[in-house]
Amino acid sequence: MGRSPSDLAIFIGKRLLQLIPVLLGIIVLTFVFTHISVANCAVWYPHASATTLANCQAKFNKPIADQFWIYFVNLLHGNWGASQQGIPVFPQIAAGLPATLELVFTALFFMIVVGIPLGVIAAQFAGRWGDHLVRIFYLTGWATPTYLGAVIAAIFLAPYFGLPSHGEYTSTPPPFPQVTHMSVVDALIAGNIPWTIDALRHLLLPAAVLAFIEMGTATRMTRSSMLEVLPLDYVKSARMKGLSEFWVMYKHALRNSLITTTTVLGIAAGGLLSGTVVIEEVFGWQGIGAYAYTSIGGGGASPNFDGAVAVVAIFAIGVVIANLIADVLYGILDPRVDWR
């Protein structure tokens, strides 16, 4: 079955078209949950003035179709509302999203470089002590609530390893422009090595905790895929040729078992987004996770109805996009998938 670059373009195009109704569904759901009841005004603005409440209720008194159209047009134009203090939501989301993505991608990197080798070890020692130790490790991660893991890491692990537990830099603001709003990337762009190291030290612990919570996804899938591959003839032939066990496991067996693992990691990237709310708040990371926490009134802040809705939509879209990327990766890596 031949697969050409044009077939790949068609394959990706079809997946993007399939994304449109899903995104529309997300928009509809966020609208329904947040705009259908006039009682939301009193819930989200409990200390607002009579004028503010009246303006809010006026929006809900319009016909449902008109409310949705206004909501949809405002989304497209970046008019996502404002906080009670009149601060627009969109600029804050735009400024915080890169920091959250930096945290998520770093956690995903840890899941790959730690979780996949652990899955190989578990498969190699299936049913023996190595397998049991790996299982205990990732089950501990799954069983640990995000807030508990973050607090333990900040209180105990940070001092033990001499790592910072708050913020993105030791002191702020940094002496260089925030081009991407990703701490490590901006320090690298500025060519400032000391600040780059400082940013990496601040990033290490929150990303590691976030990865630990989701580590089992990569480890368990790698183990399962490896156990399916190891009995196959080509793996047995590699052993019969006298190749080292390391070469057999990582060059031959792992290479073919990574198809499923890679796609699962794409899905896990979307799931990591939800964990950033607690992680960012505990570690003082200025992303949209921390913004979501304050938007729902966390830490004594005034509730921000429009901000909370925007974050919910962003997280949902992030999960959908991560699933799309996983679907495309699976189609690329698996030669049995027909692109046409």
C-alpha positions as CSV (number, residue, x, y, z in Angstrom):
1,M,0.0,0.0,0.0
2,G,1.7,3.2,-1.2
3,R,1.5,6.4,0.8
4,S,2.6,9.7,-0.7
5,P,3.0,13.2,0.7
6,S,-0.2,14.2,-1.0
7,D,-2.0,11.3,0.7
8,L,-0.7,12.5,4.0
9,A,-2.0,16.0,3.4
10,I,-5.4,14.6,2.6
11,F,-5.3,12.5,5.7
12,I,-4.4,15.5,7.9
13,G,-7.0,17.7,6.1
14,K,-9.8,15.1,6.9
15,R,-8.8,15.1,10.5
16,L,-8.9,18.9,10.7
17,L,-12.3,19.0,9.1
18,Q,-13.5,16.5,11.7
19,L,-12.2,18.8,14.3
20,I,-14.7,21.6,13.4
21,P,-17.9,20.1,14.7
22,V,-16.1,19.1,17.9
23,L,-14.9,22.7,18.5
24,L,-18.4,23.9,17.8
25,G,-19.7,21.4,20.3
26,I,-17.3,22.8,22.9
27,I,-18.5,26.3,22.2
28,V,-22.1,25.3,22.6
29,L,-21.5,23.4,25.8
30,T,-19.6,26.3,27.4
31,F,-22.4,28.6,26.4
32,V,-25.1,26.4,27.8
33,F,-23.4,25.9,31.1
34,T,-22.5,29.5,31.7
35,H,-25.1,31.7,29.9
36,I,-28.4,30.0,30.3
37,S,-29.3,31.1,33.8
38,V,-29.8,34.7,35.0
39,A,-28.8,33.3,38.5
40,N,-25.2,33.2,37.3
41,C,-24.9,36.9,37.8
42,A,-25.5,36.8,41.5
43,V,-23.3,33.7,41.9
44,W,-20.3,35.1,40.1
45,Y,-20.7,38.7,41.1
46,P,-21.8,38.5,44.8
47,H,-20.4,41.8,45.8
48,A,-21.1,43.7,42.6
49,S,-22.9,46.9,42.4
50,A,-26.6,47.1,41.4
51,T,-25.5,48.6,38.0
52,T,-23.1,45.7,37.3
53,L,-25.8,43.1,38.2
54,A,-28.3,44.9,36.1
55,N,-26.0,44.9,33.1
56,C,-25.2,41.2,33.6
57,Q,-28.9,40.3,33.9
58,A,-29.7,42.3,30.7
59,K,-27.5,39.9,28.7
60,F,-29.4,36.9,30.1
61,N,-32.8,38.4,29.4
62,K,-32.2,38.4,25.6
63,P,-33.4,35.4,23.5
64,I,-31.2,32.3,23.7
65,A,-30.3,32.6,20.0
66,D,-29.2,36.2,20.4
67,Q,-27.1,35.4,23.5
68,F,-25.3,32.6,21.6
69,W,-24.6,34.7,18.5
70,I,-23.2,37.5,20.6
71,Y,-21.1,34.9,22.6
72,F,-19.8,33.3,19.4
73,V,-18.9,36.6,17.7
74,N,-17.1,37.8,20.8
75,L,-15.1,34.6,20.9
76,L,-13.9,35.0,17.3
77,H,-12.9,38.7,17.9
78,G,-11.0,37.9,21.1
79,N,-13.6,39.8,23.2
80,W,-13.8,37.3,26.0
81,G,-15.1,39.6,28.7
82,A,-13.4,41.2,31.7
83,S,-13.0,40.7,35.4
84,Q,-15.0,42.7,38.0
85,Q,-12.1,45.2,38.0
86,G,-12.6,45.7,34.3
87,I,-9.4,43.9,33.2
88,P,-9.9,42.1,29.8
89,V,-9.6,38.3,29.9
90,F,-8.0,37.7,26.5
91,P,-4.7,39.5,27.2
92,Q,-4.3,37.6,30.4
93,I,-5.0,34.3,28.7
94,A,-2.6,35.1,25.9
95,A,0.1,36.0,28.4
96,G,-0.4,33.0,30.7
97,L,-0.9,30.2,28.0
98,P,2.8,30.0,26.9
99,A,4.0,29.5,30.6
100,T,1.4,26.7,31.0
101,L,2.5,25.1,27.7
102,E,6.1,25.2,28.8
103,L,5.2,23.4,32.0
104,V,3.1,20.8,30.1
105,F,5.7,20.1,27.4
106,T,8.5,19.7,30.1
107,A,6.3,17.3,32.0
108,L,5.6,15.4,28.8
109,F,9.4,15.2,28.2
110,F,9.9,13.7,31.7
111,M,7.1,11.2,30.9
112,I,9.0,10.1,27.8
113,V,12.6,9.9,29.2
114,V,11.5,8.2,32.5
115,G,8.1,6.5,31.8
116,I,9.1,4.7,28.6
117,P,12.4,3.2,30.0
118,L,10.4,2.1,33.1
119,G,7.9,0.4,30.8
120,V,10.7,-1.5,29.1
121,I,12.1,-2.6,32.4
122,A,8.7,-3.8,33.6
123,A,8.3,-5.8,30.4
124,Q,11.8,-7.2,30.6
125,F,11.2,-8.4,34.2
126,A,7.5,-9.2,33.8
127,G,6.1,-10.9,36.8
128,R,9.4,-10.4,38.7
129,W,10.8,-7.9,41.2
130,G,11.6,-5.2,38.5
131,D,8.0,-5.3,37.2
132,H,6.6,-5.1,40.7
133,L,8.8,-2.1,41.7
134,V,7.8,-0.2,38.5
135,R,4.2,-0.9,39.1
136,I,4.4,0.4,42.7
137,F,6.1,3.6,41.3
138,Y,3.4,4.5,38.7
139,L,0.5,3.4,40.8
140,T,1.8,5.7,43.6
141,G,1.7,8.5,41.1
142,W,-1.9,7.6,40.0
143,A,-3.1,7.4,43.6
144,T,-1.5,10.7,44.7
145,P,-3.9,13.7,44.5
146,T,-2.3,16.5,42.5
147,Y,-2.4,19.0,45.4
148,L,-0.9,16.5,47.8
149,G,2.0,15.7,45.5
150,A,2.6,19.4,44.8
151,V,2.6,20.3,48.5
152,I,4.9,17.4,49.5
153,A,7.3,18.4,46.7
154,A,7.3,22.0,47.7
155,I,7.8,21.4,51.4
156,F,10.1,18.5,51.5
157,L,11.7,17.8,48.1
158,A,12.6,21.4,47.3
159,P,14.7,22.0,50.4
160,Y,16.2,18.5,50.2
161,F,17.5,18.9,46.6
162,G,18.1,22.6,46.9
163,L,15.6,23.6,44.3
164,P,13.3,26.7,44.3
165,S,9.6,26.0,45.0
166,H,8.0,29.3,43.9
167,G,7.9,31.4,40.7
168,E,9.7,31.2,37.4
169,Y,12.8,33.1,38.4
170,T,14.6,33.8,41.7
171,S,13.8,37.5,41.2
172,T,11.4,39.3,38.9
173,P,11.2,40.9,36.5
174,P,14.1,39.4,34.5
175,P,16.6,41.8,32.9
176,F,15.5,40.9,29.4
177,P,12.3,41.2,27.4
178,Q,9.6,38.5,27.7
179,V,9.3,37.5,24.0
180,T,7.5,34.2,24.3
181,H,6.5,34.3,28.0
182,M,8.2,31.0,28.5
183,S,10.9,31.5,31.1
184,V,13.6,29.2,29.8
185,V,13.0,30.1,26.2
186,D,13.1,33.8,26.9
187,A,16.4,33.5,28.9
188,L,17.9,31.5,26.0
189,I,16.8,34.1,23.4
190,A,18.5,36.7,25.6
191,G,21.6,34.6,25.7
192,N,21.7,34.9,29.5
193,I,23.1,31.6,30.7
194,P,22.8,32.3,34.5
195,W,19.1,33.2,34.1
196,T,18.5,30.2,31.9
197,I,19.9,27.9,34.6
198,D,17.8,29.7,37.2
199,A,14.7,29.3,35.0
200,L,15.4,25.6,34.5
201,R,15.8,25.0,38.3
202,H,12.4,26.7,38.9
203,L,10.8,24.6,36.1
204,L,12.2,21.2,37.2
205,L,10.1,20.5,40.3
206,P,6.6,21.5,39.2
207,A,7.1,19.7,35.8
208,A,8.4,16.6,37.6
209,V,5.4,16.5,39.9
210,L,3.0,17.0,37.1
211,A,4.8,14.2,35.1
212,F,4.8,11.9,38.2
213,I,1.0,12.1,38.5
214,E,0.5,11.0,34.9
215,M,3.7,8.8,34.6
216,G,1.7,5.6,34.6
217,T,0.1,6.3,31.3
218,A,3.4,6.0,29.4
219,T,4.8,3.3,31.6
220,R,1.9,0.9,31.5
221,M,1.3,1.4,27.7
222,T,5.0,0.8,27.0
223,R,4.9,-2.4,29.1
224,S,1.8,-3.7,27.4
225,S,3.1,-3.0,23.9
226,M,6.5,-4.6,24.7
227,L,4.9,-7.7,26.0
228,E,3.0,-8.1,22.7
229,V,6.2,-7.6,20.7
230,L,8.8,-9.7,22.6
231,P,7.4,-13.1,21.6
232,L,7.5,-12.2,17.9
233,D,9.9,-14.0,15.6
234,Y,12.1,-11.0,14.7
235,V,12.9,-10.4,18.3
236,K,13.8,-14.1,18.8
237,S,16.0,-13.9,15.7
238,A,17.8,-10.9,17.1
239,R,18.6,-12.8,20.3
240,M,19.7,-15.8,18.3
241,K,22.2,-13.6,16.4
242,G,23.9,-12.9,19.7
243,L,22.9,-9.3,20.0
244,S,23.0,-7.8,23.5
245,E,19.8,-7.7,25.5
246,F,19.9,-3.9,25.7
247,W,20.2,-3.8,21.9
248,V,17.4,-6.3,21.4
249,M,15.1,-4.4,23.8
250,Y,15.7,-0.8,22.7
251,K,16.6,-1.2,19.1
252,H,14.2,-3.9,17.9
253,A,11.4,-4.4,20.4
254,L,10.9,-0.9,21.6
255,R,11.0,0.6,18.1
256,N,7.9,-1.3,17.0
257,S,6.0,-1.0,20.3
258,L,6.3,2.8,20.4
259,I,3.5,3.3,17.9
260,T,0.8,2.9,20.5
261,T,2.8,4.5,23.2
262,T,3.4,7.7,21.1
263,T,-0.3,8.2,20.4
264,V,-1.2,7.7,24.0
265,L,1.3,10.3,25.1
266,G,-0.4,12.7,22.7
267,I,-3.6,12.2,24.5
268,A,-1.9,12.4,27.9
269,A,-0.6,15.9,26.9
270,G,-4.2,17.1,26.9
271,G,-4.8,15.5,30.3
272,L,-1.8,17.3,31.8
273,L,-3.5,20.6,31.3
274,S,-6.0,19.9,34.0
275,G,-3.2,19.2,36.5
276,T,-1.7,22.7,36.0
277,V,-4.4,24.4,38.0
278,V,-3.1,23.1,41.3
279,I,0.5,22.8,40.3
280,E,0.7,26.4,39.2
281,E,-1.0,27.7,42.3
282,V,1.2,25.8,44.7
283,F,4.5,26.6,42.8
284,G,3.6,30.2,42.0
285,W,3.7,29.6,38.2
286,Q,2.1,32.4,36.3
287,G,0.1,30.4,33.7
288,I,-3.6,30.0,32.9
289,G,-3.8,27.2,35.5
290,A,-3.2,29.8,38.3
291,Y,-5.5,32.2,36.4
292,A,-8.2,29.6,36.5
293,Y,-7.7,29.2,40.3
294,T,-8.1,32.9,41.0
295,S,-11.0,33.2,38.5
296,I,-13.2,30.8,40.5
297,G,-12.5,32.8,43.6
298,G,-9.5,30.8,44.9
299,G,-7.2,32.5,47.5
300,G,-9.9,35.0,48.4
301,A,-9.9,36.6,44.9
302,S,-13.0,38.0,43.4
303,P,-14.7,35.5,41.2
304,N,-14.1,36.2,37.5
305,F,-17.0,34.6,35.5
306,D,-15.6,35.5,32.0
307,G,-12.1,34.3,32.9
308,A,-13.3,30.9,34.2
309,V,-15.4,30.3,31.1
310,A,-12.4,31.2,28.9
311,V,-10.1,28.8,30.7
312,V,-12.6,25.9,30.5
313,A,-12.9,26.5,26.8
314,I,-9.1,26.6,26.4
315,F,-8.6,23.4,28.3
316,A,-11.3,21.6,26.3
317,I,-9.8,22.8,23.0
318,G,-6.3,21.7,24.2
319,V,-7.6,18.2,24.9
320,V,-9.2,18.0,21.5
321,I,-6.1,19.3,19.7
322,A,-3.9,16.8,21.7
323,N,-6.2,14.0,20.6
324,L,-6.0,15.2,17.0
325,I,-2.2,15.2,17.1
326,A,-2.3,11.7,18.6
327,D,-4.6,10.5,15.8
328,V,-2.4,11.9,13.1
329,L,0.8,10.5,14.7
330,Y,-0.8,7.1,14.8
331,G,-1.7,7.3,11.1
332,I,1.9,8.3,10.3
333,L,3.7,5.8,12.4
334,D,1.5,2.8,11.6
335,P,2.0,1.7,8.0
336,R,-1.2,-0.3,8.1
337,V,-3.3,2.9,8.2
338,D,-4.5,4.0,4.7
339,W,-4.0,7.8,4.3
340,R,-6.4,8.0,1.3
